[in-house]
Amino acid sequence: MDETPEPRTRLRTIIVFSMFFAVLGAVVVFAYFATFSHPLTTVIIVRHAEKNIEPNNPDPDLSPAGQARAQELVRMLGAAGINAIYGTQFKRTQQSAKPLADNLHLAINVMDAKKTGDLVNSILTINRGQTILVVGHSNTVPEIIAALGGGSVPEIPDSEYDNMFIVNIYKSGSAKVMRIKYGSAIPGGAASGPMMR
């Protein structure tokens, strides 16, 4: 003889299953946001544009060619979704970034050129999941790329100003680097094809 369960038992079963599905739904939502929120940090790194040659001036301004290259950054990156811009304490990095910063209404975050660790820490914490432009120097650009997990890149000759490195840092911490050339070609510079690492 079949007995129907008491209404209380049926209600308890419904409540238990409802709670189970609510917890399962919360776990799925949490997993989704943990996996897909801020999945990629993109750091675009360039050396400052051409500077005036002034042997007795450690902090020269950009030359006319450098000013033109700085404008090229606006053309190339104006619609790239840049969230933050970093430069060093030297005028040539700030002047290289200024046209883009003005175009995007962003401040230039000034970092000490010798403190790559502080810069990388800021990028990986404050700017995680964003697209960032960093304007550095021929000796600091390879340092920054290595510190971001992009491995080693060839030394940048003092005469080269047209390299742009794009470092994509994935949530796992792994990074991919692509180098492209931008602006006017540098006479005698390296081939203009992209390099991926």
C-alpha positions as CSV (number, residue, x, y, z in Angstrom):
1,M,0.0,0.0,0.0
2,D,1.5,3.3,-1.1
3,E,1.6,6.2,1.3
4,T,1.8,9.8,0.2
5,P,4.6,11.7,1.9
6,E,3.4,14.2,4.4
7,P,3.2,17.8,3.2
8,R,6.0,18.8,5.6
9,T,8.4,16.3,4.1
10,R,7.6,17.4,0.6
11,L,8.1,21.1,1.6
12,R,11.5,20.2,3.2
13,T,12.5,18.4,0.0
14,I,11.6,21.5,-2.1
15,I,13.5,23.8,0.2
16,V,16.6,21.6,0.2
17,F,16.6,21.4,-3.6
18,S,15.9,25.2,-3.9
19,M,18.9,25.9,-1.7
20,F,21.1,23.5,-3.6
21,F,20.3,25.2,-6.9
22,A,20.8,28.6,-5.4
23,V,24.2,27.6,-4.1
24,L,25.0,26.0,-7.5
25,G,24.0,29.1,-9.3
26,A,26.1,31.3,-7.0
27,V,29.1,29.1,-7.7
28,V,28.6,29.3,-11.4
29,V,28.3,33.1,-11.3
30,F,31.4,33.4,-9.1
31,A,33.4,31.1,-11.4
32,Y,32.3,33.1,-14.4
33,F,33.5,36.4,-12.9
34,A,36.7,34.9,-11.5
35,T,37.6,33.5,-15.0
36,F,36.5,36.3,-17.3
37,S,36.8,39.5,-15.3
38,H,40.0,41.3,-16.2
39,P,41.2,38.4,-18.4
40,L,43.9,40.3,-20.3
41,T,46.2,43.2,-19.5
42,T,47.7,44.9,-22.6
43,V,50.8,47.0,-22.1
44,I,52.0,49.0,-25.1
45,I,55.6,50.0,-24.7
46,V,57.5,52.5,-26.8
47,R,60.8,54.4,-26.4
48,H,60.4,58.1,-26.3
49,A,60.4,59.8,-29.7
50,E,63.4,61.6,-31.2
51,K,65.1,64.2,-29.0
52,N,67.2,67.2,-29.7
53,I,70.9,66.4,-29.6
54,E,72.3,68.5,-26.8
55,P,75.4,66.8,-25.3
56,N,75.4,69.1,-22.2
57,N,71.7,68.7,-21.5
58,P,70.6,65.5,-19.7
59,D,66.9,66.3,-20.2
60,P,66.4,67.6,-23.8
61,D,63.1,68.3,-25.5
62,L,61.8,66.4,-28.5
63,S,63.0,67.4,-31.9
64,P,60.5,68.3,-34.7
65,A,60.8,64.6,-35.9
66,G,60.0,63.5,-32.3
67,Q,57.0,65.8,-32.1
68,A,55.7,64.3,-35.4
69,R,56.2,60.7,-34.0
70,A,54.3,61.7,-30.8
71,Q,51.4,62.7,-33.0
72,E,51.6,59.3,-34.7
73,L,50.8,57.7,-31.3
74,V,47.5,59.6,-31.3
75,R,46.7,58.3,-34.8
76,M,47.6,54.7,-33.8
77,L,46.3,54.5,-30.3
78,G,43.6,57.1,-30.1
79,A,40.9,54.5,-30.4
80,A,42.8,51.6,-28.8
81,G,41.0,51.9,-25.4
82,I,44.0,53.2,-23.5
83,N,43.1,53.4,-19.8
84,A,46.4,54.7,-18.3
85,I,49.7,56.3,-19.5
86,Y,53.1,56.1,-17.8
87,G,56.2,58.1,-18.5
88,T,59.4,58.8,-16.7
89,Q,60.7,61.9,-15.0
90,F,62.4,63.0,-18.2
91,K,60.7,65.5,-20.5
92,R,61.2,63.4,-23.7
93,T,59.0,60.6,-22.4
94,Q,56.3,63.0,-21.2
95,Q,56.4,65.0,-24.4
96,S,56.1,61.8,-26.4
97,A,53.0,60.8,-24.4
98,K,51.4,64.2,-24.1
99,P,49.5,64.5,-27.4
100,L,47.8,61.1,-26.8
101,A,47.2,61.9,-23.1
102,D,45.6,65.2,-24.1
103,N,43.5,63.5,-26.8
104,L,42.2,61.0,-24.3
105,H,42.0,63.4,-21.3
106,L,44.3,61.2,-19.3
107,A,47.1,62.2,-16.9
108,I,50.6,61.0,-17.4
109,N,51.7,58.9,-14.4
110,V,55.3,59.8,-13.8
111,M,57.5,56.9,-12.6
112,D,61.2,56.9,-11.8
113,A,63.1,55.5,-14.8
114,K,65.2,53.4,-12.5
115,K,62.3,51.8,-10.7
116,T,61.0,49.3,-13.2
117,G,59.7,47.1,-10.3
118,D,57.4,49.9,-9.1
119,L,56.1,50.5,-12.6
120,V,55.4,46.8,-13.2
121,N,53.7,46.4,-9.8
122,S,51.4,49.4,-10.6
123,I,50.5,47.9,-13.9
124,L,49.8,44.4,-12.5
125,T,47.7,45.7,-9.6
126,I,46.2,49.1,-10.3
127,N,45.8,48.6,-14.0
128,R,45.1,44.9,-14.2
129,G,42.8,44.1,-17.0
130,Q,43.4,47.4,-18.7
131,T,45.2,48.7,-21.8
132,I,48.2,50.8,-20.8
133,L,50.8,52.9,-22.7
134,V,54.3,53.1,-21.2
135,V,56.9,55.5,-22.7
136,G,60.4,54.5,-21.7
137,H,64.0,54.7,-22.8
138,S,66.2,52.5,-25.0
139,N,67.6,50.8,-21.9
140,T,64.4,50.6,-19.9
141,V,62.0,49.2,-22.6
142,P,63.7,45.7,-22.7
143,E,63.8,45.7,-18.8
144,I,60.1,46.5,-18.6
145,I,59.2,43.8,-21.1
146,A,61.2,41.2,-19.2
147,A,59.7,42.2,-15.9
148,L,56.2,41.8,-17.3
149,G,57.1,38.2,-18.3
150,G,57.7,38.9,-22.0
151,G,61.2,37.4,-22.0
152,S,64.2,39.1,-23.5
153,V,64.0,41.4,-26.6
154,P,67.0,42.6,-28.6
155,E,68.7,45.7,-27.4
156,I,67.3,48.9,-28.9
157,P,70.0,50.9,-30.7
158,D,70.3,54.5,-29.7
159,S,69.3,55.5,-33.2
160,E,65.9,53.6,-33.2
161,Y,62.7,55.3,-32.1
162,D,60.1,53.4,-34.2
163,N,59.6,50.2,-32.1
164,M,56.3,49.5,-30.5
165,F,56.0,46.5,-28.2
166,I,52.6,45.1,-27.4
167,V,52.7,42.8,-24.3
168,N,49.5,40.8,-23.6
169,I,49.5,39.4,-20.1
170,Y,46.9,36.7,-19.6
171,K,45.2,35.9,-16.3
172,S,47.4,32.9,-15.9
173,G,50.4,35.2,-15.8
174,S,51.9,34.1,-19.1
175,A,52.7,36.9,-21.6
176,K,53.0,37.3,-25.4
177,V,55.0,40.0,-27.0
178,M,54.6,41.5,-30.5
179,R,56.8,44.2,-31.9
180,I,55.7,46.5,-34.7
181,K,57.2,49.6,-36.3
182,Y,55.3,52.9,-36.3
183,G,55.7,56.4,-37.6
184,S,58.4,57.4,-40.1
185,A,61.0,54.7,-40.8
186,I,64.4,55.2,-39.2
187,P,67.2,55.2,-41.8
188,G,69.2,52.0,-41.5
189,G,66.7,50.6,-39.0
190,A,65.7,47.0,-38.6
191,A,63.2,45.4,-41.0
192,S,59.7,46.6,-40.4
193,G,58.0,43.2,-40.1
194,P,56.3,42.2,-36.8
195,M,58.2,40.1,-34.3
196,M,56.3,37.8,-32.0
197,R,57.6,36.2,-28.8
